[in-house]
Amino acid sequence: MATGFPQELTDLDLHREWVAGHELPATFDPFRWTHRVAAYRALLAATNTSEAFGPDNRRNPLWGLIFQLHWQLRTGRLGAAAHARDTIDPDSAWGYGNYTLCVLPWLGAERAGLVSPRTIADPPTSSRFRYVRAGRVPAELDAGVEGWREFFVDLAQLEHTRAIGPTAGEGDEQLRMAMWRAHKSCLDVVAARSSRDVPGPLPQTELDFLRGWCRMVDFLWAAAFPTDFEFTVAHGLDVLPERVLSGPETATQLPERAAGTTANVLGLAKAGPWRTRVSLWLWRRAMRTAQARSDVLTLLDAAFHRRADNAATRARLLWLVVAPRRRPHRGVPVSRAQASGRGAGPPGP
């Protein structure tokens, strides 16, 4: 089994947690961050047995998940004493969100026969969130488990047909689409739960940021946004707030890139349902071609920021929205999301 990882990881802050996340024991306690790291390490290794993502696994799209966990851990979003005590507060809204993106993928991998089953530990205390208890998956989380099972099945099929080549290509993009579809099946539950939530332990601005992040997933899915090691290290390590947002003024005091992301995400959280549906429909139209999706960072910037220096890109973005849709060439595989017609029509009611 290929268990390599990129050498550059040793130079990153994540490496300390990577090393601490030892082999996952027979009982997976998702309220210990070292166990979540161990689960991600096991999933990364299990999905690269044929080295389809390279001998050091750098092209695996699951890297984004462990980087997200690390960001939440180091910024105190999993509980004030999480890092020192190897705990994750069951009442942490971010911890619950990551639970759906760690435990549910693990259970999906079990259903797909990718990893050996583990006993999932119950939360150590009562919580306002519903978790797996006594091995029973709450009804609202089962769609997430099934979504990840489908992802791992898709991955196995792509490996079998050699659709994943030595460089990023059609197979990689299909797999990213499948991953974002599974990702959304989890965060839809988090979004629905947070929409009914009161700030509680979280300040209102931070809760809004979480809600907006759940909405952002739709935009990233439409673009088959890359989450492999290289892309995340190059473009994703300085774009999120390094402290909990205690109020609106906090968002304006962040470094430039993090401030821009934070403003965009908070804007999505505050947008009305109709505006969100229209914006997403327009974005999906713009992302209909592989060429547009390959330039996602530039086009995202143009979509969210109106500046003199990106006027030409905004004009291009408008053309991508209104241009006639091209039919795929024969023989080119179509992702499940594309086959379902997702993004092809106007916003729903």
URSULNOR-V455605 format. One record per run of one state. SS is the DSSP state (H for helix, E for strand, C for the rest). FROM is the first residue (numbers start at 1). TO is the last residue. If there is no record, write none. Layout:
# URSULNOR-V455605
{{SS FROM TO} {SS FROM TO}}
This chain:
# URSULNOR-V455605
{{C 1 6} {H 7 11} {C 12 13} {H 14 20} {C 21 26} {E 27 28} {C 29 32} {H 33 46} {C 47 62} {H 63 74} {C 75 81} {H 82 85} {C 86 92} {H 93 100} {C 101 102} {H 103 111} {C 112 118} {E 119 120} {C 121 132} {E 133 133} {C 134 135} {E 136 136} {C 137 138} {H 139 160} {C 161 169} {H 170 195} {C 196 203} {H 204 222} {C 223 228} {H 229 235} {C 236 247} {H 248 251} {C 252 255} {H 256 270} {C 271 272} {H 273 286} {C 287 289} {H 290 294} {C 295 295} {H 296 304} {C 305 307} {H 308 322} {C 323 335} {H 336 339} {C 340 349}}
